[in-house]
Amino acid sequence: MSEVEILDSQQARLRLIDLEYKDLTDNELKKEIKKIYLEEYGELLNGKLEIFHSEDSKILENDVSGYDGTAIYVSTKDIDELYVISQGTTDIKDWEYNLKSMFAGLDTSQALATKNFTEEARKHFGIDNTNNNASTSVIGLSHSLAHNNNTTAHLIYDTFDQIYSVNGAQTNFYQIYNEDKKFNKAVRENFSIPLSDFDAIYNLDPKQLETFAKEYYKDKATNVHQLISKDDPLYAVSGARGFFTIGDVKYVDTNPDLPGLRNLMDEIPDEVIKDFQELAIDYTVASKKGGTNAAIQEIMGVNMDLVNEIDDIGSAVKVYFTKQGEIDAMVHGLNDKLPGVLSRIKTVTGNADVIFGRLVNAGYITEEQKNTLVTELTAIEVELDGIQETVSRLTSIRDMGDFYAQLGGDAAAIIKMKRHYNSIMESFEELNNEDLLAAMEAIGQSHSISEMLEGLSDKKKSYIGTDMVYTTGSGGKEIRVNISASLRMYTDGKSLLEEKKDEIGKLDLAWNTEILQCFEDEKRKVVHKISEIEGSPGSYRSLLRKHVYFSRLDKTVRGIQVHDVFYPLTNADLDTEITSLRESVEEGFTYIENYRKAIEALFDKDDHIATLFDLAGRL
């Protein structure tokens, strides 16, 4: 394994990770990688780039975990490296995995997919570290959920030589406990957990488990490198039970105007996190049996398919007589399960005022937004209380043994539950307003790669989004130049002008070929025909019969003279227009070169800028 890495700067790796979210073609991706390398290192990446996507993986053809990733093989004269960029959270399947894996600790399917994809990528590129390619490093790059995937794969399966992550979802020792047999055994032996008690680990002191996990994986942790924003919401929750942060970690205050959320989250009692975790576990176990609706029914006892069939008394009576067994099962399920679920939810909502009050104090949300959050969450709790009360009354009616009372009670109860459910949905709509979403978006910005890049800026080099910006001075004023955009304008502008120049050439050629040359060709055909007629007049005596015909007289043609006039083409001269178009191209080239010179003049003592422009044209 090489000790020298091709991409050895944090900024270059961050920009490469960001490319995974941009859905580029292979050629576009290669071009962007070369651009990043040029901008960050001031030289061309002289080597071979090969791409392999998880969507092309044969081993993942039937994978349903939601994993996405791209493998990039970089081969130069001196170094071979395989970069595996695992994609972070992008869709509902990823968020569902977050719930199952990181909060419940019951799913490592994306980590397994990471390991399988990486192994297939190595075979795809002909990398076999057991034989002649022992110098090839396998490097995991990750953001958000992808850090959990890459690091879990590294700890359990030894997938990577090095891991570099930004704002990662941290490793979860419950998650690893359920997959890594050696770690599982070590935990059970250290904490005297019987093999038969699956849930015992969740009752252990999480701080002791965290200390044990860090010590157990300390050797592998040396190959994990993290950049974490102190303002990242994932960093805020990384102190919750189950999570443990390992590796070489650099914390960056990417938003100095706000205090971050970590202290707020650390103040949430462990029993609140545990209740949420238990809900996540119930959801995970149930959803594996039959999806989201099955999970809701398993957790709360509500058969949503049945409830959605009822709109009024008429439909309720119809359902009652056709699906009595399902109604009985739902009533019993609600009676058994809802009290426990409601108790956990009340633990969470009971702390809502404190939690959102901290957000107000920190400047993330306004007092009005806090009141909306507390009001709507309380309303949801009230509606759940209403469902529980309805079920309790329904059970009492059923115990009376009166068929008609039970019929009316069942129908009325289901309609009430439908109303409670609709009210809960209305509360969710209130929580989905623009102001709250904007506040959440502001918090989410600190999770982004672009804010981390800006946080790594210095006086000379900074970033706008993922574009590189250089800072210089003139006349006592600070001037910031977007070098990435300047190089794009220079190279793309010249490319477009070259294309325009080619199109003008094609127009000129077409004009000469299709108009001028065609006119001359047709004129030659006419002259040739005239010569033929005048040279062989006897051949055209049959033409006389169209005008004079005497059947017994032998006629002949002794001579034909054609009077021809060829008028010149009019309104077909494009010389002026084509010349004007060519001049516009030259003006464009002059403008772009002057633009380049103006930027170079701002950095007159820095040959690096001129080199960037020179090399950008060779990408």
C-alpha positions as CSV (number, residue, x, y, z in Angstrom):
1,M,0.0,0.0,0.0
2,S,1.4,3.4,-1.0
3,E,2.0,5.9,1.7
4,V,1.5,8.8,-0.8
5,E,-2.0,9.7,-1.9
6,I,-2.9,11.3,-5.2
7,L,-5.6,13.4,-3.5
8,D,-3.9,14.3,-0.3
9,S,-5.7,17.6,0.5
10,Q,-8.9,17.9,2.5
11,Q,-10.4,20.3,-0.1
12,A,-9.7,18.1,-3.0
13,R,-11.3,15.1,-1.3
14,L,-14.4,17.2,-0.3
15,R,-14.9,18.4,-3.8
16,L,-14.6,14.8,-5.1
17,I,-17.2,13.6,-2.6
18,D,-19.5,16.3,-3.7
19,L,-19.4,15.0,-7.3
20,E,-21.2,11.9,-6.2
21,Y,-24.4,13.9,-5.8
22,K,-24.3,15.5,-9.3
23,D,-25.4,12.5,-11.5
24,L,-22.6,13.0,-14.1
25,T,-21.8,10.8,-17.0
26,D,-18.5,9.0,-16.9
27,N,-16.9,11.5,-19.3
28,E,-18.2,14.4,-17.3
29,L,-17.0,12.9,-14.1
30,K,-13.5,12.3,-15.4
31,K,-13.4,15.9,-16.7
32,E,-14.5,17.3,-13.3
33,I,-11.9,15.2,-11.4
34,K,-9.2,16.6,-13.7
35,K,-10.4,20.1,-13.2
36,I,-10.4,19.7,-9.4
37,Y,-6.9,18.3,-9.5
38,L,-5.7,21.1,-11.7
39,E,-7.2,23.8,-9.5
40,E,-6.0,22.3,-6.2
41,Y,-2.5,21.3,-7.2
42,G,-1.7,23.5,-10.2
43,E,-0.8,20.7,-12.5
44,L,-2.4,18.1,-14.8
45,L,-3.4,14.7,-13.5
46,N,-1.2,12.6,-15.7
47,G,-2.7,9.2,-15.4
48,K,-5.6,6.9,-16.2
49,L,-9.1,7.4,-14.7
50,E,-11.6,4.5,-14.8
51,I,-15.2,4.6,-13.4
52,F,-17.4,1.9,-12.0
53,H,-20.9,2.6,-10.6
54,S,-22.9,0.6,-8.1
55,E,-25.8,0.6,-10.6
56,D,-23.6,-1.5,-12.9
57,S,-22.7,-3.9,-10.2
58,K,-23.8,-7.5,-10.7
59,I,-23.5,-8.4,-7.1
60,L,-25.9,-5.6,-6.1
61,E,-28.5,-6.4,-8.8
62,N,-31.0,-7.6,-6.2
63,D,-29.9,-5.4,-3.4
64,V,-32.7,-3.5,-1.7
65,S,-30.7,-1.6,0.9
66,G,-30.7,1.6,-1.1
67,Y,-26.9,1.8,-1.3
68,D,-25.4,4.0,-4.0
69,G,-21.7,4.5,-4.8
70,T,-19.0,5.1,-7.4
71,A,-15.6,3.6,-7.6
72,I,-12.8,5.6,-9.2
73,Y,-9.5,3.9,-10.1
74,V,-6.6,6.3,-10.5
75,S,-3.4,5.0,-12.0
76,T,-0.3,7.1,-12.5
77,K,3.3,6.3,-13.2
78,D,4.0,6.1,-9.5
79,I,0.7,5.5,-7.7
80,D,-2.4,3.3,-8.1
81,E,-5.4,4.1,-5.9
82,L,-9.0,3.0,-5.7
83,Y,-11.5,5.6,-4.4
84,V,-14.9,4.4,-3.3
85,I,-17.4,7.3,-2.8
86,S,-20.4,6.0,-0.9
87,Q,-23.4,8.4,-1.4
88,G,-25.1,10.0,1.6
89,T,-28.7,10.4,2.4
90,T,-30.7,11.4,-0.8
91,D,-34.2,9.8,-0.6
92,I,-36.8,8.2,1.6
93,K,-35.2,4.8,1.4
94,D,-32.0,6.3,2.9
95,W,-33.9,8.0,5.7
96,E,-35.7,4.8,6.5
97,Y,-32.3,3.1,6.6
98,N,-31.1,5.9,9.0
99,L,-33.9,5.0,11.3
100,K,-33.3,1.3,11.2
101,S,-29.6,1.3,11.3
102,M,-28.3,4.3,13.3
103,F,-31.2,4.7,15.8
104,A,-32.4,1.2,16.1
105,G,-29.1,-0.4,15.5
106,L,-30.7,-3.3,13.7
107,D,-29.6,-2.9,10.1
108,T,-26.2,-3.0,8.4
109,S,-27.4,-3.9,4.9
110,Q,-25.9,-0.7,3.3
111,A,-22.5,-1.4,5.0
112,L,-22.6,-4.9,3.6
113,A,-23.4,-3.5,0.2
114,T,-20.5,-1.1,0.6
115,K,-18.2,-4.1,1.2
116,N,-19.6,-6.1,-1.7
117,F,-19.4,-3.2,-4.1
118,T,-15.8,-2.4,-3.2
119,E,-14.7,-6.0,-3.6
120,E,-16.4,-6.2,-7.0
121,A,-14.8,-2.9,-8.0
122,R,-11.4,-4.3,-7.2
123,K,-12.0,-7.3,-9.4
124,H,-13.5,-5.0,-12.1
125,F,-10.3,-2.9,-12.2
126,G,-8.0,-6.0,-11.9
127,I,-6.8,-5.1,-8.4
128,D,-5.8,-8.1,-6.3
129,N,-3.9,-7.0,-3.2
130,T,-3.0,-10.6,-2.4
131,N,-0.8,-10.9,-5.5
132,N,1.0,-8.3,-7.6
133,N,-1.0,-5.1,-6.8
134,A,-0.2,-4.9,-3.1
135,S,0.6,-1.2,-3.5
136,T,-2.9,-0.2,-4.5
137,S,-4.7,1.7,-1.7
138,V,-8.4,1.3,-1.3
139,I,-9.8,4.6,0.1
140,G,-13.3,5.3,1.2
141,L,-14.7,8.8,0.8
142,S,-18.0,9.7,2.5
143,H,-20.5,12.3,3.6
144,S,-23.5,12.0,6.0
145,L,-24.9,8.4,6.0
146,A,-22.0,7.2,3.9
147,H,-19.6,7.6,6.8
148,N,-21.7,5.1,8.7
149,N,-21.6,2.8,5.8
150,N,-17.9,3.1,5.0
151,T,-16.7,3.0,8.7
152,T,-19.0,0.1,9.6
153,A,-17.7,-1.9,6.6
154,H,-14.2,-1.0,7.6
155,L,-14.6,-2.1,11.2
156,I,-16.5,-5.3,10.5
157,Y,-15.1,-6.4,7.1
158,D,-11.7,-4.6,6.8
159,T,-12.9,-3.1,3.5
160,F,-10.7,0.0,3.3
161,D,-7.1,1.1,3.9
162,Q,-8.1,4.7,4.7
163,I,-11.4,6.5,5.2
164,Y,-12.0,10.2,4.8
165,S,-15.4,11.6,5.8
166,V,-17.1,14.9,6.2
167,N,-20.1,15.6,8.5
168,G,-20.6,11.9,8.9
169,A,-23.4,9.9,10.6
170,Q,-21.3,8.3,13.3
171,T,-20.8,4.6,13.9
172,N,-23.4,2.9,16.2
173,F,-22.2,0.2,18.6
174,Y,-25.7,-1.4,18.7
175,Q,-25.6,-1.7,14.9
176,I,-22.2,-3.3,15.0
177,Y,-23.1,-5.6,17.9
178,N,-25.8,-7.2,15.8
179,E,-23.5,-7.9,12.9
180,D,-19.9,-8.3,14.1
181,K,-19.7,-11.7,15.8
182,K,-16.4,-11.1,17.4
183,F,-17.5,-7.8,18.9
184,N,-20.8,-9.3,19.9
185,K,-18.9,-12.1,21.8
186,A,-16.5,-9.6,23.4
187,V,-19.4,-7.4,24.6
188,R,-21.3,-10.3,26.0
189,E,-18.3,-11.6,27.9
190,N,-17.3,-8.2,29.2
191,F,-20.8,-7.3,30.4
192,S,-22.0,-10.8,31.2
193,I,-24.9,-10.7,28.7
194,P,-26.6,-14.1,28.2
195,L,-26.8,-15.2,24.6
196,S,-30.5,-15.7,24.8
197,D,-31.3,-12.1,25.9
198,F,-31.3,-10.2,22.6
199,D,-32.4,-6.8,24.1
200,A,-30.1,-6.8,27.1
201,I,-27.5,-4.6,25.4
202,Y,-30.0,-1.7,25.3
203,N,-30.3,-1.8,29.1
204,L,-26.6,-1.4,29.6
205,D,-25.0,1.9,30.5
206,P,-24.4,3.5,27.0
207,K,-21.3,5.4,28.2
208,Q,-19.6,2.2,29.3
209,L,-20.5,0.6,26.0
210,E,-19.1,3.6,24.1
211,T,-15.8,3.4,26.1
212,F,-15.6,-0.4,25.4
213,A,-16.3,0.0,21.7
214,K,-13.7,2.7,21.2
215,E,-11.1,0.6,23.0
216,Y,-12.0,-2.6,21.0
217,Y,-11.7,-0.8,17.6
218,K,-8.8,1.6,18.5
219,D,-6.4,0.0,16.0
220,K,-8.7,0.3,13.1
221,A,-9.7,3.8,14.1
222,T,-6.3,5.1,13.2
223,N,-7.2,4.8,9.5
224,V,-10.4,6.9,9.9
225,H,-10.2,10.6,9.3
226,Q,-13.1,12.9,9.9
227,L,-14.0,16.6,9.3
228,I,-17.0,17.6,11.4
229,S,-18.7,20.9,11.5
230,K,-19.6,22.0,15.1
231,D,-22.9,23.3,13.6
232,D,-23.8,20.1,11.8
233,P,-27.1,18.6,13.0
234,L,-25.6,15.1,12.8
235,Y,-22.8,16.2,15.1
236,A,-25.5,17.4,17.5
237,V,-27.1,13.9,17.7
238,S,-23.8,12.0,17.7
239,G,-23.6,12.2,21.5
240,A,-26.9,10.2,21.8
241,R,-26.8,6.6,23.1
242,G,-25.4,4.1,20.6
243,F,-23.1,6.5,18.7
244,F,-19.4,6.6,19.1
245,T,-17.0,8.8,17.2
246,I,-13.6,7.3,16.2
247,G,-10.6,8.2,14.3
248,D,-8.6,11.4,13.7
249,V,-11.3,14.1,14.0
250,K,-10.9,17.7,13.1
251,Y,-13.8,20.0,14.3
252,V,-14.5,23.1,12.4
253,D,-16.8,26.0,13.4
254,T,-18.4,26.6,10.0
255,N,-21.0,29.1,11.3
256,P,-19.5,31.3,14.0
257,D,-22.7,33.3,14.2
258,L,-24.6,30.3,15.8
259,P,-23.6,28.2,18.8
260,G,-24.4,24.8,17.2
261,L,-26.8,22.2,18.5
262,R,-24.6,19.7,20.3
263,N,-25.0,21.2,23.8
264,L,-28.8,21.3,23.3
265,M,-28.9,17.7,22.3
266,D,-26.6,16.6,25.2
267,E,-29.1,18.1,27.6
268,I,-31.9,15.8,26.4
269,P,-32.3,13.0,29.0
270,D,-31.2,9.6,28.0
271,E,-34.6,8.1,28.7
272,V,-36.0,10.3,25.9
273,I,-33.5,9.0,23.5
274,K,-34.1,5.5,24.7
275,D,-37.9,5.8,24.1
276,F,-37.3,7.1,20.6
277,Q,-34.8,4.3,20.1
278,E,-37.4,1.7,21.2
279,L,-39.9,3.2,18.8
280,A,-37.3,2.9,16.0
281,I,-36.6,-0.7,17.0
282,D,-40.3,-1.6,16.9
283,Y,-40.7,0.1,13.5
284,T,-37.6,-1.7,12.1
285,V,-38.8,-5.2,13.3
286,A,-42.3,-4.6,12.0
287,S,-41.4,-3.1,8.7
288,K,-39.2,-6.0,7.8
289,K,-42.3,-8.2,8.1
290,G,-44.4,-6.2,5.7
291,G,-43.5,-2.5,5.0
292,T,-44.6,0.8,6.5
293,N,-48.4,0.0,6.9
294,A,-47.5,-3.3,8.6
295,A,-45.1,-1.4,10.9
296,I,-47.8,1.1,11.9
297,Q,-50.2,-1.7,12.6
298,E,-47.6,-3.7,14.6
299,I,-46.5,-0.6,16.7
300,M,-49.9,1.0,17.3
301,G,-52.4,-1.6,16.4
302,V,-54.0,0.6,13.7
303,N,-55.0,-1.2,10.5
304,M,-54.7,1.8,8.1
305,D,-56.0,-0.1,5.1
306,L,-59.2,-0.8,7.1
307,V,-59.6,2.7,8.4
308,N,-59.1,4.2,5.0
309,E,-62.1,2.2,3.7
310,I,-64.5,4.1,6.0
311,D,-65.9,7.6,5.3
312,D,-69.3,7.6,7.0
313,I,-71.8,5.4,8.9
314,G,-72.8,3.6,5.7
315,S,-69.3,2.5,4.8
316,A,-68.6,1.7,8.4
317,V,-71.6,-0.7,8.5
318,K,-70.5,-2.3,5.3
319,V,-67.0,-2.9,6.6
320,Y,-68.4,-4.1,9.9
321,F,-70.3,-6.9,8.2
322,T,-67.7,-7.9,5.7
323,K,-64.5,-7.6,7.8
324,Q,-65.5,-8.4,11.4
325,G,-62.4,-10.4,12.0
326,E,-60.1,-7.5,11.0
327,I,-62.0,-5.1,13.2
328,D,-61.7,-7.4,16.2
329,A,-58.0,-7.7,15.6
330,M,-57.6,-3.9,15.4
331,V,-59.5,-3.2,18.5
332,H,-57.5,-5.8,20.5
333,G,-54.2,-4.5,18.9
334,L,-55.0,-0.8,19.8
335,N,-56.0,-1.8,23.3
336,D,-52.7,-3.7,23.9
337,K,-50.2,-1.5,22.0
338,L,-51.3,2.1,22.0
339,P,-50.8,2.8,25.8
340,G,-47.1,1.8,25.5
341,V,-46.5,3.8,22.4
342,L,-48.4,6.9,23.8
343,S,-46.2,6.7,26.9
344,R,-43.0,6.9,24.8
345,I,-44.4,9.7,22.7
346,K,-45.3,11.7,25.8
347,T,-41.8,11.4,27.1
348,V,-40.6,13.0,23.9
349,T,-43.3,15.7,23.6
350,G,-43.0,16.4,27.4
351,N,-39.5,17.8,26.6
352,A,-40.6,19.7,23.5
353,D,-40.8,23.1,25.2
354,V,-37.3,22.8,26.7
355,I,-35.8,21.5,23.4
356,F,-37.4,24.2,21.2
357,G,-36.8,26.8,23.8
358,R,-33.0,26.1,23.4
359,L,-33.4,26.5,19.7
360,V,-34.9,30.0,20.3
361,N,-32.1,30.9,22.7
362,A,-29.5,29.8,20.1
363,G,-31.1,31.9,17.4
364,Y,-32.2,29.0,15.1
365,I,-35.9,29.6,15.3
366,T,-38.2,32.4,16.5
367,E,-40.5,32.3,19.6
368,E,-43.4,32.1,17.2
369,Q,-42.0,29.1,15.4
370,K,-41.3,27.5,18.7
371,N,-44.9,28.0,19.8
372,T,-46.1,26.4,16.5
373,L,-43.9,23.4,17.0
374,V,-45.0,22.9,20.7
375,T,-48.6,23.5,19.8
376,E,-48.8,21.0,16.9
377,L,-46.8,18.3,18.7
378,T,-49.1,18.7,21.7
379,A,-52.1,18.5,19.3
380,I,-50.8,15.2,17.9
381,E,-50.4,13.8,21.4
382,V,-54.0,14.9,22.2
383,E,-55.3,13.1,19.1
384,L,-53.5,10.0,20.1
385,D,-55.1,10.3,23.6
386,G,-58.4,10.6,21.8
387,I,-57.8,7.4,19.9
388,Q,-56.9,5.6,23.2
389,E,-60.0,6.9,24.9
390,T,-62.2,5.8,22.0
391,V,-60.7,2.3,22.1
392,S,-61.3,2.2,25.9
393,R,-65.0,3.0,25.5
394,L,-65.3,0.6,22.6
395,T,-63.9,-2.2,24.8
396,S,-66.5,-1.4,27.5
397,I,-69.3,-1.5,25.0
398,R,-68.1,-4.8,23.6
399,D,-68.0,-6.3,27.2
400,M,-71.8,-5.6,27.5
401,G,-72.6,-8.4,25.0
402,D,-75.2,-6.3,23.2
403,F,-74.9,-6.9,19.4
404,Y,-76.6,-3.6,18.3
405,A,-74.6,-1.6,20.8
406,Q,-71.4,-3.2,19.6
407,L,-72.4,-2.5,16.0
408,G,-73.0,1.1,16.7
409,G,-70.0,1.4,18.9
410,D,-67.6,-0.2,16.4
411,A,-68.9,2.0,13.5
412,A,-68.7,5.2,15.6
413,A,-65.3,4.3,17.0
414,I,-63.7,3.7,13.6
415,I,-65.2,7.0,12.2
416,K,-63.8,8.8,15.3
417,M,-60.4,7.2,14.8
418,K,-60.4,8.4,11.2
419,R,-61.1,11.9,12.3
420,H,-58.3,11.7,14.9
421,Y,-56.0,10.5,12.1
422,N,-57.0,13.3,9.8
423,S,-56.3,15.9,12.6
424,I,-52.9,14.4,13.1
425,M,-52.2,14.8,9.3
426,E,-53.4,18.5,9.6
427,S,-50.9,19.1,12.4
428,F,-48.1,17.7,10.2
429,E,-49.2,20.1,7.4
430,E,-48.9,23.0,9.9
431,L,-45.4,21.8,10.7
432,N,-44.6,21.8,7.0
433,N,-44.9,25.5,6.6
434,E,-42.4,27.6,4.7
435,D,-41.0,29.5,7.7
436,L,-40.2,26.3,9.6
437,L,-38.8,24.6,6.6
438,A,-36.6,27.6,6.0
439,A,-35.3,27.4,9.6
440,M,-34.6,23.7,9.1
441,E,-32.9,24.4,5.9
442,A,-30.6,26.9,7.6
443,I,-29.7,24.3,10.1
444,G,-29.2,21.8,7.3
445,Q,-26.7,24.1,5.5
446,S,-24.2,23.3,8.2
447,H,-24.4,19.6,7.1
448,S,-23.3,20.6,3.6
449,I,-19.9,20.1,2.0
450,S,-19.9,23.6,0.7
451,E,-20.1,25.1,4.2
452,M,-17.3,22.9,5.3
453,L,-15.2,24.0,2.3
454,E,-15.8,27.6,3.3
455,G,-14.9,26.8,6.9
456,L,-11.5,25.6,5.7
457,S,-10.8,28.8,3.9
458,D,-7.7,31.0,4.5
459,K,-6.8,34.5,3.5
460,K,-5.7,33.5,0.0
461,K,-8.0,30.6,-0.9
462,S,-11.7,30.1,-0.1
463,Y,-14.8,28.6,-1.7
464,I,-18.2,29.6,-2.9
465,G,-20.2,26.3,-3.0
466,T,-17.5,24.0,-4.3
467,D,-15.9,26.7,-6.6
468,M,-12.4,27.8,-5.6
469,V,-11.9,31.5,-4.9
470,Y,-8.6,33.4,-4.7
471,T,-8.3,36.6,-2.8
472,T,-6.0,39.5,-3.8
473,G,-5.8,43.2,-3.2
474,S,-5.7,46.3,-5.4
475,G,-5.8,49.9,-4.3
476,G,-6.2,48.9,-0.7
477,K,-9.3,46.9,-1.5
478,E,-9.8,43.2,-1.2
479,I,-10.8,41.5,-4.5
480,R,-12.1,37.9,-4.6
481,V,-11.9,36.0,-7.9
482,N,-13.8,32.8,-8.5
483,I,-11.0,30.9,-10.2
484,S,-13.1,27.8,-10.9
485,A,-15.7,30.0,-12.7
486,S,-13.0,31.9,-14.5
487,L,-11.3,28.8,-15.8
488,R,-14.7,27.4,-16.9
489,M,-15.5,30.6,-18.7
490,Y,-12.1,30.6,-20.4
491,T,-12.1,27.0,-21.4
492,D,-15.8,26.6,-22.2
493,G,-15.8,30.0,-23.9
494,K,-12.9,29.1,-26.2
495,S,-14.5,25.8,-26.8
496,L,-17.8,27.4,-27.8
497,L,-16.0,29.9,-30.0
498,E,-14.2,27.1,-31.7
499,E,-17.5,25.3,-32.3
500,K,-18.9,28.6,-33.7
501,K,-15.9,29.0,-35.9
502,D,-16.4,25.4,-37.3
503,E,-20.1,26.1,-37.9
504,I,-19.2,29.3,-39.8
505,G,-16.8,27.3,-41.9
506,K,-19.5,24.7,-42.6
507,L,-21.8,27.5,-43.6
508,D,-19.2,29.0,-45.9
509,L,-18.6,25.6,-47.5
510,A,-22.3,24.9,-47.8
511,W,-22.8,28.3,-49.5
512,N,-20.0,27.6,-52.0
513,T,-21.1,24.0,-52.5
514,E,-24.8,24.2,-52.5
515,I,-25.3,27.6,-54.1
516,L,-22.3,28.9,-56.1
517,Q,-20.9,25.5,-57.2
518,C,-24.4,24.2,-57.8
519,F,-25.2,27.2,-60.0
520,E,-22.0,26.7,-62.0
521,D,-22.7,22.9,-62.3
522,E,-26.1,23.6,-63.7
523,K,-24.8,26.2,-66.1
524,R,-22.2,23.8,-67.4
525,K,-24.9,21.2,-68.0
526,V,-26.9,23.7,-70.1
527,V,-23.8,24.8,-72.1
528,H,-23.0,21.2,-72.7
529,K,-26.5,20.5,-73.9
530,I,-26.4,23.5,-76.2
531,S,-23.1,22.3,-77.8
532,E,-24.7,18.9,-78.3
533,I,-27.7,20.3,-80.1
534,E,-25.7,22.6,-82.3
535,G,-23.2,19.9,-83.1
536,S,-25.7,17.3,-84.1
537,P,-28.8,19.1,-85.5
538,G,-30.0,16.1,-87.6
539,S,-30.6,14.2,-84.4
540,Y,-33.4,16.6,-83.5
541,R,-35.5,16.4,-86.7
542,S,-38.2,14.6,-84.8
543,L,-38.9,17.9,-83.1
544,L,-40.3,19.2,-86.4
545,R,-43.2,16.8,-86.3
546,K,-44.5,18.7,-83.3
547,H,-45.0,21.7,-85.6
548,V,-45.1,20.5,-89.3
549,Y,-45.8,16.9,-90.5
550,F,-46.1,15.6,-94.1
551,S,-46.0,11.9,-94.0
552,R,-44.7,11.5,-97.7
553,L,-42.0,14.1,-97.5
554,D,-38.6,13.4,-96.1
555,K,-37.5,16.3,-93.8
556,T,-34.2,17.0,-92.3
557,V,-32.6,19.7,-90.0
558,R,-29.4,21.2,-91.4
559,G,-28.5,23.5,-88.5
560,I,-29.6,24.7,-85.0
561,Q,-28.4,27.9,-83.3
562,V,-29.3,28.4,-79.6
563,H,-29.4,32.0,-78.3
564,D,-28.4,31.7,-74.7
565,V,-28.2,34.3,-71.9
566,F,-27.0,33.4,-68.3
567,Y,-28.0,36.0,-65.7
568,P,-25.8,36.2,-62.6
569,L,-27.1,35.1,-59.2
570,T,-28.7,37.9,-57.3
571,N,-29.3,38.2,-53.5
572,A,-27.1,35.1,-52.9
573,D,-23.8,36.7,-51.9
574,L,-23.1,35.8,-48.2
575,D,-19.5,37.0,-48.2
576,T,-20.4,40.0,-46.1
577,E,-22.4,38.0,-43.5
578,I,-19.8,35.3,-43.2
579,T,-17.0,37.8,-42.8
580,S,-19.0,39.5,-40.1
581,L,-19.5,36.2,-38.3
582,R,-15.8,35.4,-38.4
583,E,-15.0,38.8,-37.0
584,S,-17.4,38.2,-34.1
585,V,-15.5,35.0,-33.3
586,E,-12.2,36.8,-33.3
587,E,-13.7,39.5,-31.1
588,G,-14.8,36.7,-28.7
589,F,-11.3,35.2,-28.6
590,T,-9.9,38.7,-27.9
591,Y,-12.4,39.3,-25.2
592,I,-11.6,36.0,-23.4
593,E,-7.9,36.6,-23.7
594,N,-8.3,40.1,-22.3
595,Y,-10.4,38.7,-19.5
596,R,-7.6,36.2,-18.7
597,K,-5.0,39.0,-18.8
598,A,-7.0,41.1,-16.4
599,I,-7.2,38.3,-13.9
600,E,-3.5,37.5,-14.3
601,A,-2.8,41.2,-13.7
602,L,-4.6,41.0,-10.4
603,F,-2.1,38.3,-9.4
604,D,0.9,39.8,-11.2
605,K,3.4,38.2,-8.8
606,D,1.8,34.8,-9.0
607,D,2.8,32.6,-12.0
608,H,0.4,30.0,-10.7
609,I,-2.6,31.7,-12.2
610,A,-1.1,31.9,-15.7
611,T,-0.2,28.2,-15.4
612,L,-3.8,27.3,-14.5
613,F,-5.1,29.1,-17.6
614,D,-2.5,27.4,-19.8
615,L,-3.1,23.9,-18.5
616,A,-6.9,24.3,-18.4
617,G,-6.9,24.4,-22.2
618,R,-5.3,20.9,-22.2
619,L,-7.9,19.2,-20.1
